[in-house]
Amino acid sequence: MADRLIAIGDIHGCADEFEELLEKLSPRADDRVVLLGDLVNRGPDSARVIQLARKHATTSLLGNHELRLLNFRKTDDPSHLKKTDYATLAQLNGKCWDYLEAMPLTYEDAEHDVVLVHGGFLPGQSWRKQPARVVTRIQVVDKDGEPRKRSEAPGAPHWSELWKGPPFVVYGHTSRERVAETKWTLGIDTGCVLGGALTAVILPERKLVQVRARKKYYAAG
């Protein structure tokens, strides 16, 4: 059997659901399991998520939540921290930090012309050269062509609606009630920590596998 590329959306500390999803997926030795970032924060057990990731994932991509914690660790400046970050900081040990610091921005499967990323890309530019602040945070593109969060530019188009490809991009970060698909993109953050579901997609066939959240761990402000 051919190896599978399995992408898993934002876990946000939901270790029980992550474990359940892994059991459902039953990854084989030659499968590649790639986590799309935001493994940590908001949910109950970021440290156990990282522990499971170290054991089962081929790699985990840098999300905006990991980037924020890493920036704090580098600068000691707490001004960008959110309230829920402090619970995570109390959980993380040296091995956890080593894992976060080794996270790449993207994962490319050239054979199937697929790129995995946490947030996304600015359309019309080479995806390879886009910086962490863009690819971990972008949601919509404002009228000046700048990357924004949805809340910063209401009504602006999501970057995925403007992405013409190739490559085909699988991403997380923008939480929605259900998976969002365009011709050239697939968004699989279905808001597990918000009480939704944790979603995986098996490539190249794009088969979805989900587990429901056991509860709502976090209310988006």
PLY file of the C-alpha trace (Angstrom):
ply
format ascii 1.0
element vertex 221
property float x
property float y
property float z
element edge 220
property int vertex1
property int vertex2
end_header
0.00 0.00 0.00
1.19 3.49 -0.82
2.20 5.72 2.05
-0.34 8.28 3.19
0.22 11.94 3.95
-2.06 12.81 6.87
-2.60 16.44 7.85
-4.26 17.25 11.18
-5.80 20.63 12.00
-5.40 22.86 15.06
-5.31 20.76 18.24
-5.02 23.59 20.82
-4.26 21.40 23.82
-7.12 18.94 23.18
-5.02 15.88 23.98
-7.90 13.42 24.47
-9.37 14.22 21.06
-5.93 14.06 19.44
-5.35 10.63 20.94
-8.78 9.45 19.77
-8.12 10.75 16.25
-4.76 8.97 16.12
-6.48 5.73 17.11
-9.04 6.26 14.36
-6.34 6.96 11.77
-4.09 4.07 12.89
-0.99 5.54 11.21
1.26 2.94 9.58
5.04 3.05 9.78
5.37 4.56 6.30
2.66 7.21 6.75
3.63 10.84 7.21
1.61 12.63 9.89
1.90 16.43 9.75
0.28 18.66 12.37
-0.72 22.08 11.03
0.37 24.18 14.01
-1.41 25.60 17.08
-0.82 22.42 19.04
-0.91 24.51 22.21
-2.99 27.01 24.23
-6.69 27.33 25.07
-7.28 23.59 25.64
-6.46 21.61 28.79
-3.22 19.76 28.06
-0.72 21.34 25.68
2.18 19.35 27.16
0.50 16.00 26.46
-0.32 17.10 22.91
3.39 17.78 22.33
4.26 14.43 23.92
1.88 12.65 21.52
3.21 14.71 18.61
6.79 13.73 19.39
5.76 10.09 19.34
3.39 9.98 16.36
3.96 12.97 14.05
6.49 13.19 11.24
6.62 16.94 11.80
4.57 19.79 13.25
4.32 23.19 11.59
4.73 26.52 13.34
1.44 28.19 14.25
0.81 31.69 15.55
0.32 30.35 19.10
3.71 28.63 19.12
5.30 31.72 17.56
3.89 33.94 20.31
5.24 31.68 23.07
8.64 31.42 21.39
8.83 35.21 21.01
8.04 35.62 24.70
10.73 33.10 25.64
13.24 34.97 23.48
12.40 38.49 24.66
10.84 38.07 28.13
8.32 40.70 26.99
4.83 39.60 28.09
2.95 42.38 26.30
1.75 40.08 23.48
0.76 37.17 25.72
-2.91 36.22 26.09
-4.50 35.09 29.34
-4.56 31.42 28.33
-0.86 31.45 27.40
0.16 31.45 31.06
-1.39 28.03 31.74
0.57 26.63 28.78
3.84 28.22 29.91
3.44 26.49 33.27
3.12 23.09 31.53
6.04 23.21 29.10
9.36 21.54 29.90
12.68 21.62 28.04
11.72 18.86 25.59
8.52 20.74 24.75
10.46 23.92 24.00
12.96 22.01 21.87
10.03 20.65 19.86
8.46 24.08 19.34
11.78 25.63 18.32
12.30 22.99 15.62
8.94 23.59 13.91
9.20 24.47 10.19
6.82 26.91 8.48
5.68 24.60 5.68
5.70 21.00 4.49
5.85 20.27 0.77
4.88 17.05 -0.98
6.30 17.74 -4.43
5.05 14.45 -5.86
1.42 15.47 -5.33
2.02 19.25 -5.64
0.65 19.86 -2.14
1.91 22.29 0.49
0.81 22.23 4.13
0.90 25.40 6.25
-0.67 26.77 9.42
-2.34 29.98 8.29
-1.87 30.39 4.56
-0.18 32.54 1.95
-0.55 35.92 0.33
-1.85 35.22 -3.19
0.20 36.36 -6.15
3.55 35.78 -4.45
5.86 32.80 -4.18
4.77 30.77 -1.16
8.37 29.76 -0.45
9.52 33.27 0.48
6.70 34.41 2.75
7.67 35.19 6.37
6.39 33.61 9.57
4.25 36.62 10.48
2.27 36.08 7.23
2.06 32.31 6.94
1.16 31.74 10.60
-1.41 34.53 10.89
-3.07 35.37 7.57
-6.82 34.94 7.26
-8.16 37.61 4.92
-6.56 40.01 2.43
-7.55 43.65 2.82
-8.14 46.15 0.03
-4.44 47.15 0.11
-3.37 43.51 -0.39
-2.21 43.18 3.24
-2.74 40.03 5.35
-5.25 40.50 8.18
-7.26 38.63 10.77
-10.97 38.32 10.00
-11.77 40.70 12.84
-9.45 43.39 11.45
-11.01 43.54 7.98
-14.65 42.41 8.12
-15.97 41.52 4.68
-12.50 41.15 3.13
-12.00 37.94 1.10
-10.28 34.99 2.69
-6.85 34.40 1.15
-7.96 30.91 0.02
-10.65 32.42 -2.21
-7.91 34.33 -4.08
-5.35 31.51 -4.24
-5.03 30.27 -7.81
-2.42 27.52 -7.32
-0.55 25.38 -7.93
0.32 24.13 -5.37
-2.77 22.84 -3.62
-2.63 24.18 -0.05
-3.94 22.47 3.09
-4.14 24.83 6.07
-5.58 25.39 9.55
-5.83 28.58 11.66
-9.18 29.89 10.35
-11.70 27.98 12.45
-15.00 27.14 10.84
-17.88 24.79 11.60
-16.98 22.62 8.64
-14.08 22.00 6.29
-13.66 24.74 3.65
-12.67 23.69 0.14
-11.82 25.64 -2.98
-10.26 24.36 -6.19
-6.76 24.96 -4.80
-7.17 24.90 -0.99
-8.55 22.92 1.92
-9.04 24.45 5.38
-9.32 21.86 8.13
-9.51 23.85 11.40
-12.98 22.86 12.57
-12.67 24.40 16.03
-12.11 21.43 18.30
-11.20 23.64 21.27
-14.37 25.68 20.62
-16.51 22.55 20.93
-16.37 21.58 17.23
-14.30 18.73 15.83
-10.68 17.76 15.26
-10.17 17.05 11.58
-7.57 15.11 9.61
-7.31 14.78 5.85
-5.61 11.84 4.16
-3.81 12.81 0.96
-3.72 12.48 -1.97
-7.34 11.19 -1.95
-8.52 13.99 0.42
-10.44 11.66 2.70
-11.61 13.39 5.88
-11.48 11.77 9.33
-12.95 13.58 12.35
-13.61 13.23 16.07
-16.02 15.46 17.95
-14.80 17.62 20.82
-15.69 16.18 24.21
-16.66 19.62 25.42
-16.21 23.32 24.68
-12.89 24.24 26.28
-12.63 27.86 25.18
-15.03 30.62 24.16
-13.72 32.90 21.44
-13.84 36.52 22.57
0 1
1 2
2 3
3 4
4 5
5 6
6 7
7 8
8 9
9 10
10 11
11 12
12 13
13 14
14 15
15 16
16 17
17 18
18 19
19 20
20 21
21 22
22 23
23 24
24 25
25 26
26 27
27 28
28 29
29 30
30 31
31 32
32 33
33 34
34 35
35 36
36 37
37 38
38 39
39 40
40 41
41 42
42 43
43 44
44 45
45 46
46 47
47 48
48 49
49 50
50 51
51 52
52 53
53 54
54 55
55 56
56 57
57 58
58 59
59 60
60 61
61 62
62 63
63 64
64 65
65 66
66 67
67 68
68 69
69 70
70 71
71 72
72 73
73 74
74 75
75 76
76 77
77 78
78 79
79 80
80 81
81 82
82 83
83 84
84 85
85 86
86 87
87 88
88 89
89 90
90 91
91 92
92 93
93 94
94 95
95 96
96 97
97 98
98 99
99 100
100 101
101 102
102 103
103 104
104 105
105 106
106 107
107 108
108 109
109 110
110 111
111 112
112 113
113 114
114 115
115 116
116 117
117 118
118 119
119 120
120 121
121 122
122 123
123 124
124 125
125 126
126 127
127 128
128 129
129 130
130 131
131 132
132 133
133 134
134 135
135 136
136 137
137 138
138 139
139 140
140 141
141 142
142 143
143 144
144 145
145 146
146 147
147 148
148 149
149 150
150 151
151 152
152 153
153 154
154 155
155 156
156 157
157 158
158 159
159 160
160 161
161 162
162 163
163 164
164 165
165 166
166 167
167 168
168 169
169 170
170 171
171 172
172 173
173 174
174 175
175 176
176 177
177 178
178 179
179 180
180 181
181 182
182 183
183 184
184 185
185 186
186 187
187 188
188 189
189 190
190 191
191 192
192 193
193 194
194 195
195 196
196 197
197 198
198 199
199 200
200 201
201 202
202 203
203 204
204 205
205 206
206 207
207 208
208 209
209 210
210 211
211 212
212 213
213 214
214 215
215 216
216 217
217 218
218 219
219 220
